[in-house]
Amino acid sequence: MSVAGEFRPSLHDCMALETTPPEKIDWSVDFANGVAEVCVIRKDQSISVIEPRRSSGGRASNCNGSAVIVCDDDRVVRWTAAGQRMVVEHWLPAAQFPAGRRSSAMPSG
């Protein structure tokens, strides 16, 4: 498991997801700050993210065991397993990934 302070790859170090995914993966998350998000990752690693005030396409990749979502709206989102939960980190603008300022959250659902 990686913790935020130890994880320092660049987007160039990310690779395609290494397993053969199903046709698509859907998940929905209710964050502690009240934002609800739906994310779809398709077999071709294209993604869709939908929130009340935003929606974006993009691409998914694997960086050291974390799912990294590079969105078309200039954001990067990294999902890292932390026991039974996920740590979600956001970079806006995407150029700040990975060492720049980020916001972190643990989804509540």
Secondary structure, DSSP 8 states (H G I E B T S, - for coil): ---GGG----GGG-B--SS---SEEEEEEE-TTS-EEEEEEETTSEEEEEETTEEEEEEEEEETTEEEEEETTTEEEEEEEETTEEEEEEESSGGGTTTS--EEE----
